[in-house]
Amino acid sequence: MNSAPSAKPSGITPREVAERLYAAIPRGDTVTINELIGPETNLWVPGANPLSGSYHGTNGLARFSRAATAIAPGGARTDVIDIMAGERYVVVYGISRASRPGRQPLNNHTMHLITVEENRVTAIAIFNADQRAVDDFWC
């Protein structure tokens, strides 16, 4: 019995979604960011600081970004070290960095667990290596 090879799903891989997203964020490329972030995306930020909590949808993600920038001019950025990906999930391993007056700069090793469905990010959960340092920086 001959079976035809299965067709590759159209679109891009979850890894490519993450690569494009994490390249677009520091450029402020809102067109690409909006293309890759689903309108119902959930962001979970751990800890006990003003940024901690859950953010829903593109408005929630924008609120998170504004809150970070209000505390640390320039906001926070994640320098990507590596990206590990499967068929639906991606882990971005990087160093989150931020600075603000009167504080030591934040240089936190972090992992972002990303869920990708239909070529768009639907969830992001952040895991920090040194949560206490992160909380101290943002408080």
MARBA-3410 file (N, C-alpha, C, O; in Angstrom, 1 decimal):
139
0.8,-1.2,0.0,0.0,0.0,0.0,0.9,1.2,0.0,1.7,1.4,0.9 ~ 0.7,2.1,-1.0,1.5,3.3,-1.1,0.7,4.4,-0.4,-0.5,4.6,-0.6 ~ 1.4,5.2,0.4,0.7,6.3,1.0,1.5,7.6,0.6,2.7,7.6,0.5 ~ 0.8,8.6,0.3,1.4,9.9,-0.1,2.1,10.5,1.1,1.6,10.4,2.2 ~ 3.2,11.1,0.9,3.9,11.8,2.0,2.9,12.9,2.5,2.2,13.6,1.8
2.9,13.0,3.9,2.1,14.0,4.5,2.6,15.4,4.1,3.8,15.6,4.2 ~ 1.7,16.3,3.9,2.1,17.6,3.5,2.5,18.4,4.8,2.0,18.2,5.9 ~ 3.5,19.2,4.6,4.0,20.0,5.8,2.9,21.1,6.0,2.5,21.7,5.1 ~ 2.5,21.3,7.3,1.5,22.3,7.5,2.0,23.7,7.0,3.2,24.0,7.1 ~ 1.1,24.5,6.5,1.5,25.8,6.0,1.8,26.7,7.2,1.4,26.4,8.4
2.6,27.7,7.0,3.0,28.6,8.0,4.4,28.3,8.5,5.2,27.7,7.8 ~ 4.7,28.8,9.6,6.1,28.8,10.2,6.1,27.9,11.4,5.0,27.7,12.0 ~ 7.2,27.4,11.8,7.4,26.6,12.9,7.3,27.4,14.2,7.5,28.6,14.2 ~ 7.0,26.8,15.3,7.0,27.5,16.6,8.3,28.2,16.9,8.4,29.3,17.4 ~ 9.4,27.5,16.5,10.7,28.1,16.7,10.9,29.4,15.9,11.4,30.4,16.4
10.4,29.3,14.6,10.5,30.5,13.8,9.6,31.7,14.3,10.0,32.8,14.2 ~ 8.5,31.3,14.9,7.6,32.3,15.5,8.4,33.0,16.6,8.4,34.3,16.7 ~ 9.0,32.2,17.5,9.8,32.8,18.6,11.0,33.6,18.1,11.2,34.8,18.6 ~ 11.7,33.1,17.1,12.8,33.9,16.6,12.4,35.2,16.0,13.0,36.2,16.3 ~ 11.3,35.2,15.2,10.8,36.4,14.7,10.3,37.4,15.7,10.6,38.6,15.6
9.6,36.9,16.7,9.1,37.7,17.8,10.2,38.4,18.6,10.2,39.6,18.8 ~ 11.2,37.6,19.0,12.3,38.1,19.8,13.2,39.0,19.1,14.0,39.7,19.7 ~ 13.2,38.9,17.7,14.0,39.9,16.9,13.2,41.2,16.7,13.7,42.3,16.7 ~ 11.8,41.1,16.7,11.0,42.2,16.4,10.9,43.1,17.7,10.8,44.3,17.6 ~ 10.8,42.5,18.8,10.6,43.3,20.1,11.7,44.4,20.3,11.3,45.6,20.5
13.0,44.1,20.2,13.9,45.2,20.4,13.9,46.3,19.3,14.3,47.4,19.6 ~ 13.4,45.9,18.1,13.3,46.9,17.0,12.1,47.7,17.2,11.9,48.7,16.5 ~ 11.2,47.3,18.1,9.9,48.0,18.2,9.0,47.8,16.9,8.2,48.7,16.6 ~ 9.2,46.7,16.3,8.5,46.3,15.0,7.1,45.8,15.4,6.8,44.6,15.5 ~ 6.2,46.8,15.6,4.8,46.4,16.1,4.0,45.7,15.0,3.1,44.9,15.4
4.3,45.9,13.7,3.6,45.1,12.7,3.9,43.6,12.9,3.0,42.8,12.9 ~ 5.2,43.3,13.0,5.5,41.8,13.2,5.1,41.3,14.5,4.6,40.2,14.6 ~ 5.2,42.1,15.6,4.7,41.7,16.9,3.2,41.4,16.9,2.8,40.3,17.4 ~ 2.5,42.3,16.3,1.0,42.1,16.2,0.6,40.9,15.3,-0.4,40.2,15.5 ~ 1.5,40.6,14.3,1.2,39.4,13.5,1.5,38.1,14.2,0.8,37.1,14.0
2.4,38.1,15.2,2.8,36.9,15.9,2.1,36.7,17.2,2.1,35.6,17.8 ~ 1.6,37.8,17.8,0.9,37.7,19.1,-0.6,37.6,18.9,-1.2,38.4,18.2 ~ -1.2,36.5,19.4,-2.6,36.4,19.2,-3.4,37.4,20.1,-2.9,37.8,21.1 ~ -4.6,37.8,19.6,-5.3,38.8,20.4,-5.8,38.3,21.7,-6.1,39.1,22.6 ~ -5.8,37.0,22.0,-6.1,36.5,23.3,-5.0,35.9,24.1,-5.1,35.1,25.0
-3.7,36.3,23.7,-2.5,35.8,24.3,-2.6,36.1,25.8,-3.0,37.2,26.3 ~ -2.1,35.2,26.6,-2.0,35.4,28.1,-0.5,35.4,28.4,0.3,34.6,28.0 ~ -0.1,36.4,29.3,1.2,36.5,29.8,1.2,36.3,31.3,0.3,36.9,32.0 ~ 2.0,35.4,31.8,2.1,35.2,33.3,3.5,35.7,33.7,4.5,35.2,33.2 ~ 3.5,36.6,34.7,4.8,37.1,35.2,4.8,36.8,36.7,4.0,37.2,37.5
5.8,36.0,37.1,5.9,35.5,38.5,6.4,36.6,39.5,6.9,37.7,39.0 ~ 6.3,36.3,40.7,7.0,37.2,41.7,6.0,38.0,42.6,4.8,37.8,42.6 ~ 6.7,38.9,43.4,5.9,39.8,44.3,6.4,41.2,44.0,7.2,41.8,44.8 ~ 6.1,41.7,42.9,6.5,43.0,42.5,5.4,43.7,41.6,4.4,43.0,41.3 ~ 5.5,45.0,41.3,4.4,45.6,40.6,4.1,45.1,39.2,3.0,45.3,38.7
5.0,44.3,38.6,4.8,43.7,37.3,4.2,42.3,37.4,3.7,41.8,36.4 ~ 4.2,41.7,38.6,3.8,40.3,38.7,2.3,40.2,38.4,1.5,41.1,38.7 ~ 1.9,39.1,37.9,0.5,38.8,37.6,0.2,38.3,36.2,1.2,37.9,35.5 ~ -1.0,38.3,35.9,-1.5,37.8,34.6,-2.0,38.9,33.7,-2.6,39.8,34.2 ~ -1.6,38.9,32.5,-2.0,39.9,31.5,-2.7,39.2,30.4,-2.2,38.1,29.9
-3.8,39.7,29.9,-4.6,39.0,28.9,-4.8,39.9,27.7,-5.1,41.1,27.8 ~ -4.6,39.3,26.5,-4.8,40.0,25.3,-3.7,41.0,24.9,-2.8,41.3,25.7 ~ -3.9,41.6,23.8,-2.9,42.6,23.3,-2.9,43.8,24.2,-1.9,44.5,24.4 ~ -4.1,44.2,24.7,-4.2,45.3,25.7,-3.4,45.0,27.0,-2.7,45.9,27.5 ~ -3.5,43.8,27.4,-2.8,43.4,28.7,-1.3,43.4,28.4,-0.5,43.9,29.3
-0.8,42.9,27.3,0.6,43.0,27.0,1.1,44.4,26.9,2.2,44.7,27.3 ~ 0.3,45.3,26.3,0.7,46.7,26.2,0.7,47.3,27.6,1.6,48.1,27.9 ~ -0.2,46.9,28.5,-0.2,47.4,29.9,1.0,47.0,30.6,1.7,47.8,31.3 ~ 1.5,45.7,30.4,2.7,45.2,31.0,3.9,46.0,30.5,4.7,46.4,31.3 ~ 4.0,46.3,29.3,5.1,47.0,28.7,5.1,48.4,29.2,6.2,49.0,29.6
4.0,49.1,29.3,3.9,50.5,29.9,4.3,50.5,31.3,5.0,51.4,31.8 ~ 3.9,49.5,32.1,4.3,49.4,33.5,5.8,49.2,33.7,6.4,49.9,34.6 ~ 6.4,48.4,32.9,7.8,48.2,33.0,8.6,49.5,32.6,9.5,49.8,33.3 ~ 8.1,50.1,31.6,8.8,51.4,31.2,8.6,52.5,32.2,9.5,53.3,32.4 ~ 7.4,52.5,32.9,7.2,53.5,33.9,8.2,53.4,35.1,8.6,54.3,35.7
8.5,52.1,35.4,9.4,51.9,36.5,10.9,52.0,36.1,11.7,52.6,36.8 ~ 11.2,51.4,34.9,12.6,51.4,34.4,12.6,52.1,33.0,12.2,51.4,32.1 ~ 13.0,53.3,33.0,13.0,54.0,31.6,13.7,53.1,30.6,14.8,52.6,30.9 ~ 13.1,52.9,29.5,13.6,52.0,28.5,13.1,50.6,28.6,13.3,49.8,27.7 ~ 12.3,50.4,29.7,11.7,49.0,29.9,12.8,47.9,30.1,13.9,48.2,30.5
12.4,46.7,29.9,13.2,45.6,30.0,13.4,44.9,28.6,12.6,45.1,27.7 ~ 14.6,44.3,28.5,14.8,43.5,27.2,15.3,42.2,27.6,15.9,42.0,28.7 ~ 15.1,41.2,26.7,15.7,39.9,26.9,16.7,39.6,25.8,16.3,39.5,24.6 ~ 17.9,39.4,26.2,18.9,38.9,25.2,18.9,37.4,25.1,19.1,36.7,26.1 ~ 18.5,36.9,23.9,18.3,35.5,23.7,19.7,34.8,23.7,20.6,35.2,23.0
19.7,33.7,24.5,20.9,32.8,24.5,20.6,31.6,23.6,21.5,31.2,22.8 ~ 19.5,31.0,23.8,19.1,29.9,23.0,17.6,29.7,22.9,16.9,30.3,23.7 ~ 17.2,29.0,21.9,15.7,28.7,21.7,15.6,27.2,21.5,16.2,26.6,20.7 ~ 14.8,26.6,22.3,14.5,25.2,22.2,13.0,25.0,21.9,12.1,25.7,22.5 ~ 12.7,24.2,20.9,11.3,24.1,20.4,10.9,22.7,20.1,11.7,21.9,19.7
9.6,22.6,20.3,8.9,21.3,19.9,7.8,21.7,18.9,7.9,22.7,18.2 ~ 6.8,20.9,18.8,5.7,21.1,17.8,4.7,22.2,18.2,4.1,22.8,17.4 ~ 4.7,22.5,19.5,3.7,23.5,20.0,4.3,24.4,21.0,3.8,25.6,21.2 ~ 5.3,24.0,21.7,5.9,24.8,22.7,7.4,25.2,22.4,8.1,24.5,21.7 ~ 7.7,26.4,22.9,9.1,26.9,22.7,9.6,27.5,24.0,8.8,28.1,24.8
10.8,27.2,24.3,11.5,27.8,25.5,12.5,28.8,25.0,13.5,28.4,24.3 ~ 12.4,30.0,25.4,13.4,31.0,25.1,14.2,31.2,26.3,13.7,31.6,27.4 ~ 15.5,30.9,26.2,16.4,31.0,27.4,17.2,32.3,27.1,17.9,32.5,26.1 ~ 17.2,33.2,28.1,18.0,34.4,27.9,18.3,35.1,29.1,18.1,34.6,30.2 ~ 18.8,36.4,29.0,19.1,37.2,30.1,18.2,38.5,30.0,18.3,39.2,29.0
17.3,38.7,31.0,16.5,39.9,31.0,17.3,41.0,31.7,17.9,40.8,32.7 ~ 17.3,42.1,31.0,18.1,43.2,31.5,17.2,44.5,31.6,16.3,44.7,30.8 ~ 17.5,45.3,32.6,16.8,46.6,32.7,17.7,47.4,33.7,18.5,46.9,34.4 ~ 17.5,48.7,33.6,18.2,49.6,34.5,17.3,50.7,35.0,16.3,51.1,34.2 ~ 17.5,51.2,36.2,16.7,52.3,36.7,17.6,53.0,37.7,18.5,52.5,38.3
17.3,54.3,37.8,18.1,55.1,38.7,18.1,54.6,40.2,17.0,54.2,40.7 ~ 19.2,54.6,40.8,19.3,54.2,42.2,19.3,52.7,42.5,19.2,52.3,43.6 ~ 19.4,51.9,41.5,19.3,50.4,41.6,20.5,49.8,40.8,20.9,50.3,39.8 ~ 20.9,48.6,41.3,21.8,47.8,40.5,21.1,47.4,39.2,19.9,47.1,39.3 ~ 21.7,47.3,38.1,21.1,46.9,36.9,20.6,45.4,37.1,21.2,44.6,37.8
19.5,45.1,36.4,18.9,43.8,36.5,19.6,43.0,35.3,19.5,43.4,34.2 ~ 20.1,41.8,35.7,20.7,40.9,34.7,20.3,39.5,35.2,21.1,38.8,35.8 ~ 19.1,39.1,34.8,18.5,37.9,35.3,18.4,36.8,34.2,17.8,37.0,33.2 ~ 18.9,35.6,34.5,18.7,34.5,33.6,17.3,34.1,33.7,16.7,34.0,34.8 ~ 16.6,33.9,32.6,15.2,33.6,32.5,14.9,32.6,31.4,15.6,32.5,30.5
13.7,32.0,31.6,13.2,31.1,30.6,11.7,31.6,30.3,11.0,31.8,31.3 ~ 11.4,31.7,29.1,10.0,32.1,28.7,9.4,30.8,28.0,9.9,30.4,26.9 ~ 8.4,30.3,28.6,7.7,29.1,28.0,6.6,29.7,27.1,5.7,30.3,27.7 ~ 6.7,29.4,25.8,5.7,30.0,24.9,4.9,28.9,24.3,5.4,27.9,23.8 ~ 3.6,29.2,24.2,2.7,28.3,23.5,2.4,28.9,22.2,2.0,30.1,22.1
2.5,28.1,21.1,2.2,28.6,19.7,1.1,27.7,19.1,1.2,26.5,19.1 ~ 0.1,28.4,18.7,-1.0,27.7,18.0,-1.3,28.5,16.7,-1.5,29.7,16.7 ~ -1.4,27.8,15.6,-1.7,28.4,14.3,-0.8,29.6,14.0,-1.3,30.6,13.6 ~ 0.5,29.4,14.2,1.5,30.4,13.9,1.5,31.7,14.7,2.0,32.7,14.3 ~ 0.8,31.6,15.9,0.7,32.8,16.8,1.0,32.3,18.2,0.6,31.2,18.6
1.6,33.2,18.9,1.8,33.0,20.4,0.5,33.2,21.1,-0.2,34.2,20.9 ~ 0.1,32.2,21.9,-1.1,32.2,22.6,-0.9,32.3,24.1,-1.8,32.7,24.9 ~ 0.3,32.0,24.6,0.6,32.1,26.0,2.1,32.2,26.2,2.9,31.7,25.5 ~ 2.5,33.0,27.2,3.9,33.2,27.6,3.9,33.1,29.2,3.2,33.8,29.8 ~ 4.8,32.2,29.7,5.0,32.1,31.1,6.4,32.3,31.4,7.3,31.7,30.7
6.7,33.2,32.3,8.1,33.6,32.6,8.6,32.9,33.8,7.9,32.8,34.8 ~ 9.8,32.4,33.8,10.4,31.7,34.9,11.8,32.3,35.1,12.7,32.3,34.2 ~ 12.0,32.9,36.3,13.3,33.6,36.6,14.2,32.8,37.5,13.8,32.1,38.4 ~ 15.5,32.8,37.1,16.5,32.1,37.9,16.6,32.7,39.3,16.8,32.0,40.3 ~ 16.6,34.0,39.4,16.7,34.7,40.7,15.5,35.6,41.0,15.6,36.8,40.8
14.4,35.0,41.4,13.2,35.8,41.6,13.3,36.9,42.6,12.8,37.9,42.4 ~ 14.1,36.6,43.6,14.3,37.7,44.7,14.9,38.9,44.1,14.5,40.0,44.4 ~ 16.0,38.7,43.2,16.6,39.9,42.6,15.7,40.6,41.7,15.7,41.8,41.6 ~ 14.8,39.8,41.0,13.9,40.5,40.1,12.9,41.3,40.9,12.6,42.4,40.5 ~ 12.3,40.7,42.0,11.4,41.4,42.8,12.0,42.7,43.4,11.4,43.8,43.4
13.3,42.6,43.9,14.0,43.7,44.5,14.1,44.8,43.5,14.0,46.0,43.8 ~ 14.5,44.5,42.2,14.7,45.5,41.2,13.4,46.2,40.9,13.4,47.4,40.8 ~ 12.3,45.5,40.7,11.0,46.1,40.3,10.3,46.8,41.4,9.4,47.6,41.1 ~ 10.6,46.5,42.7,9.9,47.1,43.8,10.4,48.5,44.1,10.0,49.2,45.0
END
